[in-house]
Amino acid sequence: MPTSFPSLNSPVRIIVTGGTFDKEYDELSGSLSFTRTHLPDLLRQGRCRLPVRISPLMLIDSLEMTDAHRQRIATACATARERRILITHGTDTMCETARFLAQLSLQKTIVLTGAMIPITFGSSDGLFNLGSALAFVQTLPTGVYIAMNGRCFHAGRVRKNSQTGIFEPLL
């Protein structure tokens, strides 16, 4: 086994920032909103046996994310004891946050992931993306990445195609 794999006792830090991943449909108002993170439920549903530490940092739509929010994420990454960090994030500005974090050279493996459809809708891609991201964060070298749709991309070398709703490499 390569030495870059964490030991079985090395937890992965999961930083929650919100995004479609954690949105819920409010039947009374007909809007999407946040009440809590769904990460613990998803980890149970996926039968995850990886030791993780969940840090709810914020629950916002990524279109509302500012550089001040990105700095909070960066500080959480920098101060985390873990060297492997997964960040749940909205897909609309995920690429910007990944580029922001990559500029900091934190000497950690950081993977951002999200969902195109809210987890609570039942047909979400979130559980698949979460599982993929957990695998990628354990096996990739130091750096910042985006994991979506079963693929992994280096920060700064990916974009969200707003017409197809798929992340794709920059050419």
Phi and psi in degrees as GROMACS dihedral restraints (atoms count N, CA, C in turn):
[ dihedral_restraints ]
;  ai    aj    ak    al  type     phi  dphi    fc
    3     4     5     6     1   -60.7    20    10
    4     5     6     7     1   149.5    20    10
    6     7     8     9     1   -72.1    20    10
    7     8     9    10     1   -10.0    20    10
    9    10    11    12     1   -76.7    20    10
   10    11    12    13     1   -12.0    20    10
   12    13    14    15     1   -73.1    20    10
   13    14    15    16     1   139.3    20    10
   15    16    17    18     1   -71.0    20    10
   16    17    18    19     1   154.0    20    10
   18    19    20    21     1   -69.2    20    10
   19    20    21    22     1   165.3    20    10
   21    22    23    24     1   -62.2    20    10
   22    23    24    25     1   -20.3    20    10
   24    25    26    27     1   -94.9    20    10
   25    26    27    28     1     1.4    20    10
   27    28    29    30     1   -92.4    20    10
   28    29    30    31     1   106.2    20    10
   30    31    32    33     1   -73.0    20    10
   31    32    33    34     1   158.3    20    10
   33    34    35    36     1   -99.1    20    10
   34    35    36    37     1   133.8    20    10
   36    37    38    39     1   -84.8    20    10
   37    38    39    40     1   130.5    20    10
   39    40    41    42     1  -113.4    20    10
   40    41    42    43     1   116.9    20    10
   42    43    44    45     1  -101.5    20    10
   43    44    45    46     1   122.4    20    10
   45    46    47    48     1   -96.7    20    10
   46    47    48    49     1   127.6    20    10
   48    49    50    51     1  -121.1    20    10
   49    50    51    52     1    -8.1    20    10
   51    52    53    54     1   110.3    20    10
   52    53    54    55     1  -132.0    20    10
   54    55    56    57     1    81.0    20    10
   55    56    57    58     1  -178.3    20    10
   57    58    59    60     1   -55.5    20    10
   58    59    60    61     1   -30.5    20    10
   60    61    62    63     1   -46.0    20    10
   61    62    63    64     1   -46.1    20    10
   63    64    65    66     1  -106.5    20    10
   64    65    66    67     1     9.4    20    10
   66    67    68    69     1   -75.4    20    10
   67    68    69    70     1   151.1    20    10
   69    70    71    72     1  -129.4    20    10
   70    71    72    73     1   150.6    20    10
   72    73    74    75     1   -87.0    20    10
   73    74    75    76     1   125.2    20    10
   75    76    77    78     1   -93.7    20    10
   76    77    78    79     1   107.2    20    10
   78    79    80    81     1   -64.3    20    10
   79    80    81    82     1   -29.4    20    10
   81    82    83    84     1   -73.2    20    10
   82    83    84    85     1   -43.4    20    10
   84    85    86    87     1   -94.8    20    10
   85    86    87    88     1   -15.7    20    10
   87    88    89    90     1    73.1    20    10
   88    89    90    91     1    21.5    20    10
   90    91    92    93     1  -119.6    20    10
   91    92    93    94     1   165.9    20    10
   93    94    95    96     1   -95.3    20    10
   94    95    96    97     1   138.1    20    10
   96    97    98    99     1  -149.7    20    10
   97    98    99   100     1   177.8    20    10
   99   100   101   102     1  -113.7    20    10
  100   101   102   103     1   137.9    20    10
  102   103   104   105     1  -125.7    20    10
  103   104   105   106     1   -33.9    20    10
  105   106   107   108     1  -166.0    20    10
  106   107   108   109     1   169.3    20    10
  108   109   110   111     1   -84.8    20    10
  109   110   111   112     1   147.3    20    10
  111   112   113   114     1   -99.4    20    10
  112   113   114   115     1     6.0    20    10
  114   115   116   117     1   -56.3    20    10
  115   116   117   118     1   -49.2    20    10
  117   118   119   120     1   -58.7    20    10
  118   119   120   121     1   -40.5    20    10
  120   121   122   123     1   -63.9    20    10
  121   122   123   124     1   -42.5    20    10
  123   124   125   126     1   -66.1    20    10
  124   125   126   127     1   -40.2    20    10
  126   127   128   129     1   -64.3    20    10
  127   128   129   130     1   -39.0    20    10
  129   130   131   132     1   -65.9    20    10
  130   131   132   133     1   -46.5    20    10
  132   133   134   135     1   -60.4    20    10
  133   134   135   136     1   -38.8    20    10
  135   136   137   138     1   -81.4    20    10
  136   137   138   139     1     0.3    20    10
  138   139   140   141     1    55.4    20    10
  139   140   141   142     1    41.1    20    10
  141   142   143   144     1   -66.0    20    10
  142   143   144   145     1   128.5    20    10
  144   145   146   147     1  -112.2    20    10
  145   146   147   148     1     5.6    20    10
  147   148   149   150     1   -77.1    20    10
  148   149   150   151     1   132.8    20    10
  150   151   152   153     1   -69.9    20    10
  151   152   153   154     1   125.1    20    10
  153   154   155   156     1  -130.4    20    10
  154   155   156   157     1   155.8    20    10
  156   157   158   159     1  -124.5    20    10
  157   158   159   160     1   116.2    20    10
  159   160   161   162     1   -92.4    20    10
  160   161   162   163     1   129.3    20    10
  162   163   164   165     1  -123.0    20    10
  163   164   165   166     1    96.6    20    10
  165   166   167   168     1   -69.1    20    10
  166   167   168   169     1   115.4    20    10
  168   169   170   171     1  -100.2    20    10
  169   170   171   172     1   -42.6    20    10
  171   172   173   174     1  -162.4    20    10
  172   173   174   175     1   160.6    20    10
  174   175   176   177     1  -129.7    20    10
  175   176   177   178     1    89.0    20    10
  177   178   179   180     1  -134.6    20    10
  178   179   180   181     1   159.1    20    10
  180   181   182   183     1   -73.7    20    10
  181   182   183   184     1   137.8    20    10
  183   184   185   186     1   -66.0    20    10
  184   185   186   187     1   -19.7    20    10
  186   187   188   189     1   -67.4    20    10
  187   188   189   190     1   -19.5    20    10
  189   190   191   192     1   -91.8    20    10
  190   191   192   193     1    -3.1    20    10
  192   193   194   195     1   -73.0    20    10
  193   194   195   196     1   131.7    20    10
  195   196   197   198     1  -113.5    20    10
  196   197   198   199     1   174.6    20    10
  198   199   200   201     1   -64.8    20    10
  199   200   201   202     1   -26.7    20    10
  201   202   203   204     1   -65.4    20    10
  202   203   204   205     1   -40.3    20    10
  204   205   206   207     1   -64.4    20    10
  205   206   207   208     1   -43.0    20    10
  207   208   209   210     1   -62.9    20    10
  208   209   210   211     1   -34.7    20    10
  210   211   212   213     1   -66.3    20    10
  211   212   213   214     1   -37.6    20    10
  213   214   215   216     1   -61.9    20    10
  214   215   216   217     1   -41.0    20    10
  216   217   218   219     1   -64.4    20    10
  217   218   219   220     1   -44.8    20    10
  219   220   221   222     1   -61.0    20    10
  220   221   222   223     1   -42.1    20    10
  222   223   224   225     1   -63.9    20    10
  223   224   225   226     1   -41.7    20    10
  225   226   227   228     1   -62.4    20    10
  226   227   228   229     1   -39.1    20    10
  228   229   230   231     1   -67.4    20    10
  229   230   231   232     1   -45.5    20    10
  231   232   233   234     1   -65.4    20    10
  232   233   234   235     1   -35.5    20    10
  234   235   236   237     1   -90.6    20    10
  235   236   237   238     1    -9.4    20    10
  237   238   239   240     1   -66.1    20    10
  238   239   240   241     1   138.1    20    10
  240   241   242   243     1   -68.4    20    10
  241   242   243   244     1   -30.1    20    10
  243   244   245   246     1   -72.8    20    10
  244   245   246   247     1   146.9    20    10
  246   247   248   249     1   -93.8    20    10
  247   248   249   250     1    -7.8    20    10
  249   250   251   252     1  -122.1    20    10
  250   251   252   253     1   120.8    20    10
  252   253   254   255     1  -131.2    20    10
  253   254   255   256     1   132.5    20    10
  255   256   257   258     1  -112.2    20    10
  256   257   258   259     1   134.9    20    10
  258   259   260   261     1  -120.0    20    10
  259   260   261   262     1   123.8    20    10
  261   262   263   264     1   -86.2    20    10
  262   263   264   265     1   135.3    20    10
  264   265   266   267     1  -153.0    20    10
  265   266   267   268     1   150.0    20    10
  267   268   269   270     1   -65.7    20    10
  268   269   270   271     1   147.7    20    10
  270   271   272   273     1   -78.9    20    10
  271   272   273   274     1   -21.8    20    10
  273   274   275   276     1   -65.7    20    10
  274   275   276   277     1   -34.5    20    10
  276   277   278   279     1  -124.0    20    10
  277   278   279   280     1    18.7    20    10
  279   280   281   282     1   -58.2    20    10
  280   281   282   283     1   -40.7    20    10
  282   283   284   285     1   -63.3    20    10
  283   284   285   286     1   -39.1    20    10
  285   286   287   288     1   -65.2    20    10
  286   287   288   289     1   -43.0    20    10
  288   289   290   291     1   -65.2    20    10
  289   290   291   292     1   -40.1    20    10
  291   292   293   294     1   -61.5    20    10
  292   293   294   295     1   -44.2    20    10
  294   295   296   297     1   -63.3    20    10
  295   296   297   298     1   -41.4    20    10
  297   298   299   300     1   -58.0    20    10
  298   299   300   301     1   -47.7    20    10
  300   301   302   303     1   -68.3    20    10
  301   302   303   304     1   -37.5    20    10
  303   304   305   306     1   -62.6    20    10
  304   305   306   307     1   -32.9    20    10
  306   307   308   309     1   -66.0    20    10
  307   308   309   310     1   -18.1    20    10
  309   310   311   312     1   -85.5    20    10
  310   311   312   313     1   -15.0    20    10
  312   313   314   315     1    47.9    20    10
  313   314   315   316     1    60.5    20    10
  315   316   317   318     1   -76.1    20    10
  316   317   318   319     1    -7.0    20    10
  318   319   320   321     1    60.0    20    10
  319   320   321   322     1    40.1    20    10
  321   322   323   324     1  -135.5    20    10
  322   323   324   325     1   163.1    20    10
  324   325   326   327     1   -97.0    20    10
  325   326   327   328     1   117.7    20    10
  327   328   329   330     1  -124.0    20    10
  328   329   330   331     1   125.6    20    10
  330   331   332   333     1  -123.4    20    10
  331   332   333   334     1   126.8    20    10
  333   334   335   336     1  -101.4    20    10
  334   335   336   337     1   141.3    20    10
  336   337   338   339     1  -147.5    20    10
  337   338   339   340     1   167.6    20    10
  339   340   341   342     1  -163.6    20    10
  340   341   342   343     1  -156.7    20    10
  342   343   344   345     1  -146.0    20    10
  343   344   345   346     1   147.4    20    10
  345   346   347   348     1   -87.5    20    10
  346   347   348   349     1   -24.8    20    10
  348   349   350   351     1  -125.2    20    10
  349   350   351   352     1   133.8    20    10
  351   352   353   354     1   -55.3    20    10
  352   353   354   355     1   142.9    20    10
  354   355   356   357     1   -54.3    20    10
  355   356   357   358     1   -40.3    20    10
  357   358   359   360     1   -69.1    20    10
  358   359   360   361     1    -9.1    20    10
  360   361   362   363     1   -79.9    20    10
  361   362   363   364     1   -13.1    20    10
  363   364   365   366     1    85.7    20    10
  364   365   366   367     1   -26.7    20    10
  366   367   368   369     1  -109.3    20    10
  367   368   369   370     1    28.2    20    10
  369   370   371   372     1   -75.8    20    10
  370   371   372   373     1   151.2    20    10
  372   373   374   375     1   -85.9    20    10
  373   374   375   376     1    -1.3    20    10
  375   376   377   378     1   -60.4    20    10
  376   377   378   379     1   -44.6    20    10
  378   379   380   381     1   -64.0    20    10
  379   380   381   382     1   -41.6    20    10
  381   382   383   384     1   -63.3    20    10
  382   383   384   385     1   -45.1    20    10
  384   385   386   387     1   -64.8    20    10
  385   386   387   388     1   -38.8    20    10
  387   388   389   390     1   -62.5    20    10
  388   389   390   391     1   -47.5    20    10
  390   391   392   393     1   -61.1    20    10
  391   392   393   394     1   -43.4    20    10
  393   394   395   396     1   -62.1    20    10
  394   395   396   397     1   -45.1    20    10
  396   397   398   399     1   -63.5    20    10
  397   398   399   400     1   -38.2    20    10
  399   400   401   402     1   -64.2    20    10
  400   401   402   403     1   -37.0    20    10
  402   403   404   405     1   -68.1    20    10
  403   404   405   406     1   -44.8    20    10
  405   406   407   408     1   -63.5    20    10
  406   407   408   409     1   -41.9    20    10
  408   409   410   411     1   -65.0    20    10
  409   410   411   412     1   -25.6    20    10
  411   412   413   414     1   -81.8    20    10
  412   413   414   415     1   -21.3    20    10
  414   415   416   417     1  -115.1    20    10
  415   416   417   418     1   -16.7    20    10
  417   418   419   420     1   -83.0    20    10
  418   419   420   421     1   153.0    20    10
  420   421   422   423     1   -74.1    20    10
  421   422   423   424     1   174.5    20    10
  423   424   425   426     1   -50.0    20    10
  424   425   426   427     1   136.3    20    10
  426   427   428   429     1   151.4    20    10
  427   428   429   430     1  -178.0    20    10
  429   430   431   432     1  -119.6    20    10
  430   431   432   433     1   133.3    20    10
  432   433   434   435     1  -138.2    20    10
  433   434   435   436     1   162.2    20    10
  435   436   437   438     1  -119.4    20    10
  436   437   438   439     1   130.8    20    10
  438   439   440   441     1  -118.2    20    10
  439   440   441   442     1   113.7    20    10
  441   442   443   444     1  -146.0    20    10
  442   443   444   445     1   143.3    20    10
  444   445   446   447     1    58.0    20    10
  445   446   447   448     1    32.6    20    10
  447   448   449   450     1    79.1    20    10
  448   449   450   451     1     4.5    20    10
  450   451   452   453     1  -116.8    20    10
  451   452   453   454     1   159.0    20    10
  453   454   455   456     1  -129.2    20    10
  454   455   456   457     1   137.0    20    10
  456   457   458   459     1  -131.0    20    10
  457   458   459   460     1   145.4    20    10
  459   460   461   462     1   -70.2    20    10
  460   461   462   463     1   142.7    20    10
  462   463   464   465     1   -57.3    20    10
  463   464   465   466     1   139.8    20    10
  465   466   467   468     1    85.3    20    10
  466   467   468   469     1    -7.9    20    10
  468   469   470   471     1  -121.1    20    10
  469   470   471   472     1    27.1    20    10
  471   472   473   474     1  -146.2    20    10
  472   473   474   475     1   153.4    20    10
  474   475   476   477     1  -143.7    20    10
  475   476   477   478     1   156.2    20    10
  477   478   479   480     1   -91.9    20    10
  478   479   480   481     1   120.6    20    10
  480   481   482   483     1   -79.2    20    10
  481   482   483   484     1   107.7    20    10
  483   484   485   486     1   -71.5    20    10
  484   485   486   487     1   -15.4    20    10
  486   487   488   489     1   -84.3    20    10
  487   488   489   490     1   -32.7    20    10
  489   490   491   492     1  -103.3    20    10
  490   491   492   493     1   -17.5    20    10
  492   493   494   495     1    71.6    20    10
  493   494   495   496     1    25.2    20    10
  495   496   497   498     1  -123.2    20    10
  496   497   498   499     1   141.9    20    10
  498   499   500   501     1   -81.8    20    10
  499   500   501   502     1   139.3    20    10
  501   502   503   504     1  -144.5    20    10
  502   503   504   505     1   154.7    20    10
  504   505   506   507     1   -68.9    20    10
  505   506   507   508     1   147.6    20    10
  507   508   509   510     1   -75.0    20    10
  508   509   510   511     1   136.3    20    10
